[in-house]
């Protein structure tokens, strides 16, 4: 009720709760002059507005269909919270797909893959690193009457300029470590765009195989597995170009890891069948 009161005081009507996120509570809200939005209420101690502002500035020149739009935020000192206003994605997040553990048609996988890489390309090309790419932060949206579904990267709370980036050992321990790149698991915590690329590779490995490449419960177990520097090709990934791309995304040495821009030029996206698949709308997710 306190959250609803705060939002009402800011001129919004709460339509329903959308759940509890990693760092805050999420609501579907409405304002007559703006329309339907998502509001995220985050305790000030857990909030960094910098990343959200950066994305807002990038998208001022035009909305990118693969990034969640940021509309602004407000600090409420009396309640010790920050209200973030962002675009509403009406089809849940990528966990909905992963949890179903069903094999998706190749055309859908290819289109999904390309959308995420396009979103990441925009982030990385602006000298930024997301740092928190995981299925929970990939939202899905189907514009009314379009019959299409767009994947949208969200949650910019950890997003940083490259020159400002470091990741503490406590962040590693408390974060979603199965998606962490080897340089984070073993290194000094310095992050660049190649760490985001690794996370995208992990997400799609999970979509395709219904499991993570490393079956671990702790960071120490992940370190043990990564020391082998080997990911065995699963039987579920039959397409050679697809496995080539995933292998390039999941290269253990980041110097060998492909960038988002170069990944979009990979034969998996540029062949005749690939172009046909990508031009078709994503349907029936």
BELFEN-V794163 format. One record per residue. N is the residue number from 1. RES is the residue in three letters. PHI is phi as a letter, one per 20 degrees, with the letter a starting at -180 (none if undefined). OMEGA is omega in degrees with one decimal (* if undefined). Layout:
BEGIN
n=N res=RES phi=PHI omega=OMEGA
n=N res=RES phi=PHI omega=OMEGA
END
This chain:
BEGIN
n=1 res=UNK phi=none omega=179.2
n=2 res=UNK phi=f omega=178.0
n=3 res=UNK phi=f omega=-179.9
n=4 res=UNK phi=f omega=179.1
n=5 res=UNK phi=f omega=179.2
n=6 res=UNK phi=f omega=-179.4
n=7 res=UNK phi=f omega=176.9
n=8 res=UNK phi=f omega=179.4
n=9 res=UNK phi=f omega=178.6
n=10 res=UNK phi=e omega=175.8
n=11 res=UNK phi=n omega=-178.6
n=12 res=UNK phi=d omega=172.8
n=13 res=UNK phi=d omega=-179.2
n=14 res=UNK phi=e omega=179.9
n=15 res=UNK phi=e omega=175.9
n=16 res=UNK phi=a omega=173.9
n=17 res=UNK phi=e omega=176.5
n=18 res=UNK phi=d omega=175.2
n=19 res=UNK phi=o omega=-178.8
n=20 res=UNK phi=d omega=177.5
n=21 res=UNK phi=e omega=-177.9
n=22 res=UNK phi=f omega=-175.8
n=23 res=UNK phi=c omega=-177.3
n=24 res=UNK phi=a omega=178.5
n=25 res=UNK phi=e omega=-173.4
n=26 res=UNK phi=c omega=-177.4
n=27 res=UNK phi=c omega=169.1
n=28 res=UNK phi=e omega=-174.1
n=29 res=UNK phi=c omega=-178.8
n=30 res=UNK phi=c omega=172.6
n=31 res=UNK phi=c omega=-173.4
n=32 res=UNK phi=g omega=-176.4
n=33 res=UNK phi=e omega=-176.6
n=34 res=UNK phi=d omega=-177.4
n=35 res=UNK phi=o omega=-177.1
n=36 res=UNK phi=e omega=179.9
n=37 res=UNK phi=c omega=169.6
n=38 res=UNK phi=d omega=174.8
n=39 res=UNK phi=d omega=176.2
n=40 res=UNK phi=d omega=-180.0
n=41 res=UNK phi=d omega=-171.5
n=42 res=UNK phi=c omega=174.6
n=43 res=UNK phi=f omega=-175.1
n=44 res=UNK phi=g omega=-179.5
n=45 res=UNK phi=f omega=-177.3
n=46 res=UNK phi=d omega=-168.0
n=47 res=UNK phi=d omega=172.0
n=48 res=UNK phi=c omega=-175.3
n=49 res=UNK phi=e omega=-173.1
n=50 res=UNK phi=g omega=-177.9
n=51 res=UNK phi=f omega=179.0
n=52 res=UNK phi=f omega=179.3
n=53 res=UNK phi=f omega=-179.8
n=54 res=UNK phi=f omega=178.9
n=55 res=UNK phi=f omega=177.5
n=56 res=UNK phi=g omega=179.4
n=57 res=UNK phi=f omega=179.9
n=58 res=UNK phi=f omega=-174.1
n=59 res=UNK phi=e omega=178.7
n=60 res=UNK phi=f omega=-178.3
n=61 res=UNK phi=f omega=-179.7
n=62 res=UNK phi=q omega=-176.9
n=63 res=UNK phi=f omega=174.2
n=64 res=UNK phi=e omega=-174.4
n=65 res=UNK phi=f omega=-175.5
n=66 res=UNK phi=d omega=175.6
n=67 res=UNK phi=c omega=177.2
n=68 res=UNK phi=f omega=-178.8
n=69 res=UNK phi=f omega=177.0
n=70 res=UNK phi=d omega=-176.7
n=71 res=UNK phi=d omega=178.1
n=72 res=UNK phi=p omega=180.0
n=73 res=UNK phi=b omega=-179.4
n=74 res=UNK phi=b omega=177.3
n=75 res=UNK phi=e omega=178.7
n=76 res=UNK phi=d omega=-174.3
n=77 res=UNK phi=f omega=-176.2
n=78 res=UNK phi=f omega=-179.9
n=79 res=UNK phi=d omega=-179.8
n=80 res=UNK phi=m omega=-177.6
n=81 res=UNK phi=c omega=173.5
n=82 res=UNK phi=c omega=177.8
n=83 res=UNK phi=d omega=177.6
n=84 res=UNK phi=d omega=177.9
n=85 res=UNK phi=d omega=-177.4
n=86 res=UNK phi=b omega=177.8
n=87 res=UNK phi=g omega=176.5
n=88 res=UNK phi=e omega=173.9
n=89 res=UNK phi=d omega=-165.3
n=90 res=UNK phi=e omega=-174.8
n=91 res=UNK phi=c omega=175.8
n=92 res=UNK phi=m omega=178.8
n=93 res=UNK phi=c omega=-172.7
n=94 res=UNK phi=f omega=175.1
n=95 res=UNK phi=g omega=179.5
n=96 res=UNK phi=g omega=178.3
n=97 res=UNK phi=f omega=-176.3
n=98 res=UNK phi=f omega=-176.8
n=99 res=UNK phi=f omega=178.6
n=100 res=UNK phi=f omega=178.7
n=101 res=UNK phi=l omega=176.5
n=102 res=UNK phi=d omega=179.2
n=103 res=UNK phi=f omega=-178.6
n=104 res=UNK phi=e omega=174.7
n=105 res=UNK phi=g omega=-175.7
n=106 res=UNK phi=g omega=-179.4
n=107 res=UNK phi=f omega=179.4
n=108 res=UNK phi=f omega=178.6
n=109 res=UNK phi=g omega=-177.4
n=110 res=UNK phi=f omega=-179.7
n=111 res=UNK phi=f omega=177.1
n=112 res=UNK phi=f omega=-179.1
n=113 res=UNK phi=g omega=-177.6
n=114 res=UNK phi=f omega=179.2
n=115 res=UNK phi=f omega=-179.3
n=116 res=UNK phi=f omega=179.0
n=117 res=UNK phi=f omega=176.3
n=118 res=UNK phi=f omega=177.0
n=119 res=UNK phi=f omega=179.6
n=120 res=UNK phi=f omega=178.3
n=121 res=UNK phi=g omega=179.6
n=122 res=UNK phi=f omega=179.1
n=123 res=UNK phi=f omega=-175.3
n=124 res=UNK phi=f omega=-179.2
n=125 res=UNK phi=f omega=175.0
n=126 res=UNK phi=e omega=176.8
n=127 res=UNK phi=m omega=-177.7
n=128 res=UNK phi=c omega=174.5
n=129 res=UNK phi=c omega=-176.9
n=130 res=UNK phi=f omega=175.2
n=131 res=UNK phi=m omega=-175.3
n=132 res=UNK phi=b omega=-179.0
n=133 res=UNK phi=f omega=177.4
n=134 res=UNK phi=b omega=-172.8
n=135 res=UNK phi=f omega=179.9
n=136 res=UNK phi=f omega=-177.5
n=137 res=UNK phi=e omega=173.4
n=138 res=UNK phi=d omega=-177.3
n=139 res=UNK phi=e omega=-179.7
n=140 res=UNK phi=c omega=-178.9
n=141 res=UNK phi=c omega=176.6
n=142 res=UNK phi=d omega=178.7
n=143 res=UNK phi=g omega=-175.7
n=144 res=UNK phi=g omega=176.0
n=145 res=UNK phi=m omega=-175.2
n=146 res=UNK phi=e omega=-173.7
n=147 res=UNK phi=m omega=-178.4
n=148 res=UNK phi=d omega=175.8
n=149 res=UNK phi=c omega=177.2
n=150 res=UNK phi=d omega=170.8
n=151 res=UNK phi=e omega=-175.1
n=152 res=UNK phi=c omega=175.8
n=153 res=UNK phi=f omega=-178.1
n=154 res=UNK phi=c omega=176.0
n=155 res=UNK phi=l omega=-176.6
n=156 res=UNK phi=e omega=-175.6
n=157 res=UNK phi=f omega=179.3
n=158 res=UNK phi=d omega=-177.3
n=159 res=UNK phi=f omega=-175.8
n=160 res=UNK phi=b omega=166.5
n=161 res=UNK phi=f omega=-175.6
n=162 res=UNK phi=g omega=-174.8
n=163 res=UNK phi=f omega=-177.5
n=164 res=UNK phi=d omega=-164.9
n=165 res=UNK phi=e omega=164.3
n=166 res=UNK phi=b omega=-179.7
n=167 res=UNK phi=c omega=-176.1
n=168 res=UNK phi=f omega=177.7
n=169 res=UNK phi=f omega=178.3
n=170 res=UNK phi=f omega=177.1
n=171 res=UNK phi=f omega=177.3
n=172 res=UNK phi=f omega=-176.7
n=173 res=UNK phi=f omega=-175.4
n=174 res=UNK phi=e omega=-176.0
n=175 res=UNK phi=e omega=179.5
n=176 res=UNK phi=e omega=-168.1
n=177 res=UNK phi=f omega=178.6
n=178 res=UNK phi=g omega=-180.0
n=179 res=UNK phi=e omega=-176.8
n=180 res=UNK phi=f omega=177.9
n=181 res=UNK phi=f omega=-178.3
n=182 res=UNK phi=g omega=-178.7
n=183 res=UNK phi=f omega=174.8
n=184 res=UNK phi=e omega=-177.7
n=185 res=UNK phi=f omega=-175.9
n=186 res=UNK phi=d omega=-167.9
n=187 res=UNK phi=e omega=-175.3
n=188 res=UNK phi=e omega=176.5
n=189 res=UNK phi=n omega=178.6
n=190 res=UNK phi=f omega=-171.8
n=191 res=UNK phi=c omega=167.8
n=192 res=UNK phi=c omega=-173.6
n=193 res=UNK phi=f omega=-179.2
n=194 res=UNK phi=f omega=176.2
n=195 res=UNK phi=f omega=175.9
n=196 res=UNK phi=f omega=179.8
n=197 res=UNK phi=f omega=177.4
n=198 res=UNK phi=g omega=-177.9
n=199 res=UNK phi=f omega=176.5
n=200 res=UNK phi=f omega=177.5
n=201 res=UNK phi=f omega=178.6
n=202 res=UNK phi=f omega=-179.2
n=203 res=UNK phi=g omega=-177.4
n=204 res=UNK phi=f omega=171.5
n=205 res=UNK phi=g omega=-179.0
n=206 res=UNK phi=f omega=177.8
n=207 res=UNK phi=f omega=-174.5
n=208 res=UNK phi=f omega=-172.6
n=209 res=UNK phi=d omega=-178.4
n=210 res=UNK phi=m omega=175.6
n=211 res=UNK phi=b omega=176.4
n=212 res=UNK phi=e omega=-179.2
n=213 res=UNK phi=f omega=178.0
n=214 res=UNK phi=d omega=-178.5
n=215 res=UNK phi=e omega=-174.7
n=216 res=UNK phi=c omega=177.9
n=217 res=UNK phi=d omega=-176.2
n=218 res=UNK phi=c omega=177.3
n=219 res=UNK phi=f omega=179.0
n=220 res=UNK phi=f omega=178.2
n=221 res=UNK phi=f omega=177.6
n=222 res=UNK phi=f omega=177.8
n=223 res=UNK phi=f omega=179.0
n=224 res=UNK phi=f omega=179.9
n=225 res=UNK phi=f omega=-177.0
n=226 res=UNK phi=f omega=178.6
n=227 res=UNK phi=f omega=178.5
n=228 res=UNK phi=f omega=178.3
n=229 res=UNK phi=l omega=-178.1
n=230 res=UNK phi=b omega=171.6
n=231 res=UNK phi=c omega=-178.4
n=232 res=UNK phi=f omega=179.8
n=233 res=UNK phi=f omega=179.3
n=234 res=UNK phi=f omega=178.9
n=235 res=UNK phi=f omega=-177.6
n=236 res=UNK phi=f omega=-179.0
n=237 res=UNK phi=e omega=-174.0
n=238 res=UNK phi=e omega=-177.5
n=239 res=UNK phi=f omega=-176.5
n=240 res=UNK phi=f omega=179.1
n=241 res=UNK phi=f omega=178.2
n=242 res=UNK phi=f omega=179.4
n=243 res=UNK phi=f omega=177.0
n=244 res=UNK phi=f omega=179.8
n=245 res=UNK phi=f omega=-179.4
n=246 res=UNK phi=f omega=178.0
n=247 res=UNK phi=f omega=177.7
n=248 res=UNK phi=f omega=176.4
n=249 res=UNK phi=f omega=-175.6
n=250 res=UNK phi=d omega=173.2
n=251 res=UNK phi=f omega=-174.8
n=252 res=UNK phi=f omega=174.9
n=253 res=UNK phi=e omega=-174.0
n=254 res=UNK phi=f omega=176.5
n=255 res=UNK phi=f omega=-180.0
n=256 res=UNK phi=e omega=-175.1
n=257 res=UNK phi=e omega=-178.0
n=258 res=UNK phi=f omega=174.6
n=259 res=UNK phi=e omega=177.5
n=260 res=UNK phi=f omega=180.0
n=261 res=UNK phi=f omega=180.0
n=262 res=UNK phi=f omega=177.4
n=263 res=UNK phi=f omega=179.9
n=264 res=UNK phi=f omega=177.5
n=265 res=UNK phi=e omega=-177.4
n=266 res=UNK phi=f omega=179.2
n=267 res=UNK phi=g omega=177.6
n=268 res=UNK phi=f omega=-179.8
n=269 res=UNK phi=d omega=-171.7
n=270 res=UNK phi=d omega=177.7
n=271 res=UNK phi=f omega=-177.2
n=272 res=UNK phi=g omega=179.5
n=273 res=UNK phi=f omega=179.6
n=274 res=UNK phi=f omega=-179.2
n=275 res=UNK phi=f omega=177.9
n=276 res=UNK phi=f omega=-179.9
n=277 res=UNK phi=f omega=-174.5
n=278 res=UNK phi=f omega=-178.2
n=279 res=UNK phi=f omega=176.8
n=280 res=UNK phi=f omega=178.9
n=281 res=UNK phi=f omega=171.0
n=282 res=UNK phi=f omega=-178.4
n=283 res=UNK phi=c omega=171.0
n=284 res=UNK phi=l omega=174.3
n=285 res=UNK phi=f omega=*
END
